[in-house]
């Protein structure tokens, strides 16, 4: 590993220090409360309960059982022009309903900066960004 690779890896690690270590299901949050999670940095982060309720309104009962919170949006390196994505069938279904966009695939929704801004404006504490090379 050269020094530039190590530098890039350290920048990505710092950029992703807000990503959760583990995630509970939406249903678990709704039934048991405790709207927080631990980040990779080791800090506790509190999600807004009203955002949890708002996301639940977009979900079927099955999606409430499968959707893990917070929702992770990552960089999409396979697309040009600063694309973002969510992976997973449940995440794709729920976020596509929130944004009013058709999925790229059944298990992936690709979107661009204006959609990300809209999503983060609506759900600032329940959507987390992850940067992948």
Residue pairs with C-beta under 8 A, 6 or more apart in sequence:
8 133
12 131
12 132
12 133
15 131
16 40
16 130
16 131
17 39
17 40
17 41
18 39
18 40
18 41
18 45
18 128
18 129
19 39
19 40
19 72
19 128
19 130
20 37
20 38
20 39
20 40
20 45
20 70
20 72
20 128
21 37
21 38
21 39
21 40
22 37
22 38
23 37
23 68
23 69
23 70
24 34
24 37
24 68
24 69
25 64
25 65
25 66
25 67
25 68
25 69
26 52
26 55
26 56
26 59
26 63
26 64
26 65
26 67
26 68
26 69
27 64
27 65
29 35
29 47
29 52
29 69
30 52
30 53
30 56
30 64
33 49
35 46
35 47
35 48
35 49
35 52
36 44
36 45
36 46
36 47
37 44
37 45
37 47
37 69
37 70
38 44
38 45
39 45
45 125
46 125
47 69
47 70
47 125
47 126
48 124
48 125
48 126
51 122
51 123
51 124
51 125
51 126
52 69
52 126
54 122
54 123
55 67
55 69
55 71
55 94
55 98
55 123
55 126
56 64
58 94
58 97
58 98
59 67
59 94
63 90
63 93
63 94
66 90
67 90
67 91
67 94
68 91
69 126
70 125
70 126
70 127
70 128
71 86
71 91
71 94
71 95
71 123
71 126
71 127
71 128
72 86
72 91
72 127
72 128
72 129
72 130
73 84
73 85
73 86
73 95
73 116
73 119
73 127
73 128
73 129
73 130
74 84
74 85
74 86
74 87
74 129
74 130
74 131
74 132
75 83
75 84
75 85
75 130
75 131
75 132
76 83
76 84
76 85
76 110
77 132
77 133
79 85
79 110
81 112
82 112
82 113
83 110
83 111
83 112
84 110
84 111
84 112
84 113
84 115
84 116
84 129
85 104
85 108
85 109
85 110
85 111
86 92
86 95
86 108
86 109
87 107
87 108
88 107
89 106
89 107
91 109
92 103
92 105
92 106
92 107
92 108
92 109
93 103
95 109
95 119
96 102
96 103
96 109
98 119
98 122
98 123
99 109
99 111
99 115
99 118
99 119
101 109
101 111
101 115
103 109
104 110
111 119
119 127
120 127
